[in-house]
């Protein structure tokens, strides 16, 4: 007969085996878990770097814009040059320099109109050019002098206004240039879709990039061009009002009666006595043609 084995030993052995298996399982997890986390940590930056978009430089965007970027760059250079140049031209001190104004006033007080003419001729400025023209008409009377001054002021205003209008031309043309780049970019995009379909997105994105960059570049130049156009136009009006006030104050109470038939300037007079009078031929009879 076999000895009687207690029934409690079998469950005890089963519990020991389950505990041993659990210990082995948790041990293996604790050993391999750090390695797995390390591998995941190493793979995460690589995935992030691969997913992160590559940053493009300014030259990359310039080349993506296509051929229209070159005329747009030329317009931007012209915009900067015109803005700086006109800012200086439309200044009140530039149009009527205080030093020139004071010198002309001293010469007018002394009655030295010939000296004032020579000073204006040797020191060109908007004020001196207008005063020089007015002095050359002093001998022709008040009306002729006023008309000459008004004509010269209008001429000066028109010359500066013409340069300011170039800013408006830039503001109108640059969006049209950008729109041309938009049309050519769309043509390239549709050509890409027609040849390779949507299987090559890089080519399609390059064409779309040209569309967006060309349009944005044209607007980026047009907006400040229009702003400078209106600003400088108003600045010119203020400068011209100041210049006109200075010229009016200089020629106010001019003694035209004492300057009648005086020739202050150095301009040559082309109108002469008719040649038939100078030649002694006398006047032509009524109805007869005048001899050449």
C-alpha positions in Angstrom: 0.0 0.0 0.0 1.2 3.5 -0.8 1.6 5.9 2.1 -1.1 8.6 2.6 0.0 11.9 1.1 -1.6 15.0 2.5 -3.9 16.7 0.0 -2.5 20.1 0.8 0.9 19.6 -0.8 -0.4 19.7 -4.4 -2.1 23.1 -4.2 1.0 24.4 -2.4 3.3 23.3 -5.2 0.9 24.9 -7.7 1.1 28.2 -5.9 4.8 28.1 -5.7 5.0 27.5 -9.4 2.7 30.4 -10.2 4.7 32.7 -7.9 7.9 31.7 -9.6 6.5 32.3 -13.1 5.2 35.7 -12.0 8.6 36.6 -10.6 10.3 35.6 -13.8 7.8 37.5 -15.9 8.1 40.8 -13.9 11.9 40.4 -13.8 12.0 40.1 -17.6 9.8 43.1 -18.0 11.9 45.2 -15.7 15.0 44.2 -17.6 13.7 44.8 -21.1 11.5 47.8 -20.4 14.3 50.4 -20.1 15.9 49.1 -23.3 12.5 49.4 -25.1 12.0 52.9 -23.7 15.5 53.9 -24.9 14.8 52.6 -28.3 11.5 54.5 -28.4 13.3 57.7 -27.2 15.9 57.3 -29.9 13.3 56.7 -32.6 11.1 59.7 -31.5 13.6 62.4 -32.4 14.3 60.8 -35.7 10.6 60.7 -36.5 10.2 64.3 -35.4 13.1 65.4 -37.5 11.8 63.6 -40.5 8.3 65.1 -40.0 9.6 68.6 -39.3 9.4 70.8 -42.5 12.7 72.1 -43.8 13.1 75.9 -43.4 13.6 77.9 -46.6 15.8 80.9 -47.0 15.0 84.1 -48.7 16.8 83.1 -51.8 14.8 79.9 -51.9 11.6 81.9 -51.9 13.1 84.2 -54.5 13.8 81.3 -56.9 10.4 79.8 -56.2 8.8 83.0 -57.3 10.0 82.6 -60.9 11.1 85.1 -63.4 8.7 87.8 -62.2 10.8 88.3 -59.1 13.4 90.1 -61.1 11.2 93.0 -62.3 9.6 93.1 -58.8 13.1 93.5 -57.3 13.8 96.3 -59.8 10.5 98.0 -58.8 11.4 97.7 -55.1 14.8 99.4 -55.7 13.1 102.2 -57.7 10.6 102.6 -54.8 13.3 103.1 -52.2 15.3 105.4 -54.4 12.3 107.6 -55.3 11.0 107.7 -51.7 14.4 108.9 -50.4 15.0 111.4 -53.2 11.5 112.9 -53.1 11.5 113.1 -49.3 14.5 115.3 -49.6 13.2 117.4 -52.6 9.8 118.1 -51.0 11.3 119.5 -47.7 10.5 123.1 -47.1 14.2 123.8 -46.3 15.2 122.2 -49.5 12.7 124.1 -51.7 13.4 127.4 -50.0 16.8 127.2 -48.2 16.8 129.7 -45.3 20.3 130.9 -46.2 19.3 131.7 -49.8 16.2 133.4 -48.6 18.1 135.6 -46.2 20.7 136.5 -48.8 18.1 137.5 -51.4 16.2 139.5 -48.8 19.4 141.5 -48.0 20.0 142.2 -51.7 16.4 143.2 -52.3 16.6 145.6 -49.4 19.7 147.2 -50.9 18.1 147.5 -54.3 20.8 145.4 -55.9 18.7 143.4 -58.2 21.6 142.6 -60.6 23.5 141.2 -57.6 20.4 139.2 -56.6 20.2 137.8 -60.2 23.8 136.8 -60.1 23.4 135.1 -56.7 20.4 133.1 -57.9 22.2 132.1 -61.0 25.3 130.9 -59.2 23.4 129.1 -56.4 20.8 126.9 -58.0 17.7 125.9 -55.9 14.0 125.9 -56.5 13.7 129.3 -54.8 16.6 130.9 -56.7 15.4 129.6 -60.0 12.0 131.1 -59.6 13.4 134.4 -58.3 15.9 134.6 -61.2 13.1 134.2 -63.7 11.1 136.9 -62.0 14.0 139.3 -61.9 14.6 138.9 -65.6 11.0 140.2 -66.2 11.2 143.2 -64.0 11.6 145.6 -66.9 8.4 144.4 -68.5 6.1 145.5 -65.6 4.1 144.0 -62.8 1.8 141.8 -64.9 4.6 140.2 -66.9 6.6 139.5 -63.7 3.7 138.0 -61.9 2.9 135.7 -64.9 6.6 134.6 -65.1 6.7 133.8 -61.4 3.4 131.9 -61.6 4.6 130.0 -64.7 7.9 129.0 -63.0 6.2 127.9 -59.8 3.8 125.7 -61.9 6.8 124.3 -63.8 8.6 123.4 -60.6 5.5 121.8 -59.1 4.9 119.8 -62.3 8.5 118.6 -62.4 8.4 117.2 -58.8 4.8 115.9 -59.2 6.0 113.9 -62.2 8.6 112.1 -60.1 6.0 111.4 -57.5 3.6 109.9 -60.1 6.2 107.2 -60.7 5.4 105.9 -57.3 1.8 105.5 -58.4 3.0 103.7 -61.6 5.0 101.3 -59.4 2.0 100.7 -57.2 -0.2 99.8 -60.2 2.4 97.8 -62.1 3.8 95.5 -59.4 0.4 93.7 -58.7 0.1 93.2 -62.4 3.5 91.7 -62.6 2.7 89.5 -59.7 -0.5 88.5 -61.4 1.5 87.6 -64.5 3.6 85.3 -62.3 0.3 83.9 -60.9 -0.9 83.0 -64.4 2.3 81.4 -65.4 2.5 79.5 -62.2 -1.1 78.2 -62.7 -0.1 77.2 -66.2 2.8 75.2 -64.8 0.6 73.6 -62.2 -2.0 72.5 -64.7 0.8 71.2 -67.0 2.2 69.2 -64.2 -1.2 67.7 -63.4 -1.7 66.9 -67.1 1.7 65.1 -67.4 2.4 63.4 -64.1 -1.0 63.7 -62.3 -1.0 64.0 -58.6 1.6 61.3 -58.1 4.4 63.8 -57.8 3.3 66.5 -55.3 6.7 68.2 -55.2 6.3 69.5 -58.7 2.8 70.6 -58.1 3.8 72.4 -54.8 6.6 74.2 -56.6 4.2 75.6 -59.2 1.7 76.6 -56.5 4.6 78.2 -54.5 5.4 80.4 -57.6 1.8 81.5 -57.7 1.6 82.5 -54.1 5.1 84.1 -53.8 4.7 86.2 -57.1 1.3 87.6 -56.0 2.5 88.3 -52.4 5.7 90.0 -53.7 3.7 92.3 -56.0 1.4 93.3 -53.2 4.3 93.8 -50.8 5.7 96.4 -53.1 2.4 98.0 -54.2 1.1 98.9 -50.7 4.1 101.0 -49.6 4.3 102.6 -53.1 0.8 103.9 -52.8 1.3 105.0 -49.2 4.4 107.0 -50.2 2.7 108.4 -53.3 -0.1 110.0 -51.2 2.2 111.1 -48.4 4.7 112.8 -50.7 2.0 114.4 -52.7 0.7 116.1 -49.6 4.2 116.9 -48.5 4.8 118.6 -51.9 1.7 120.7 -51.5 3.0 122.0 -48.2 6.4 122.7 -49.6 5.0 124.6 -52.6 2.8 126.7 -50.4 5.8 127.7 -48.4 7.8 128.5 -51.5 5.0 130.6 -52.9 4.8 132.6 -49.7 8.5 133.3 -49.8 8.4 134.4 -53.4 5.3 136.6 -52.9 6.9 138.3 -49.9 10.1 139.1 -51.9 8.3 140.7 -54.9 5.7 142.5 -52.8 5.9 146.3 -53.2 8.4 146.0 -56.1 9.1 149.5 -57.5 8.1 148.6 -61.1 7.9 152.3 -62.1 11.7 152.7 -61.5 12.5 149.4 -63.2 10.6 150.1 -66.5 12.5 148.8 -69.5 15.4 147.7 -67.2 17.3 144.6 -68.3 18.3 142.9 -65.1 19.0 139.4 -66.4 21.3 138.0 -69.0 18.7 136.5 -71.2 18.9 137.2 -74.9 16.0 139.0 -76.6 15.2 137.5 -80.0 12.4 139.8 -81.0 13.8 142.8 -82.9 12.5 145.7 -85.1 11.1 144.5 -88.4 13.8 144.1 -91.0 12.0 146.4 -93.4 12.1 149.2 -90.8 15.7 148.5 -89.9 16.7 148.4 -93.6 15.1 151.7 -94.3 12.6 150.2 -96.7 9.7 151.9 -94.9 6.3 150.4 -94.2 4.6 148.2 -96.6 1.6 149.6 -98.4 -1.8 148.3 -97.4 -2.6 145.1 -99.3 1.0 144.5 -100.3 2.9 141.5 -98.9 5.6 142.2 -96.4 9.1 141.4 -97.7 10.8 138.5 -96.1 
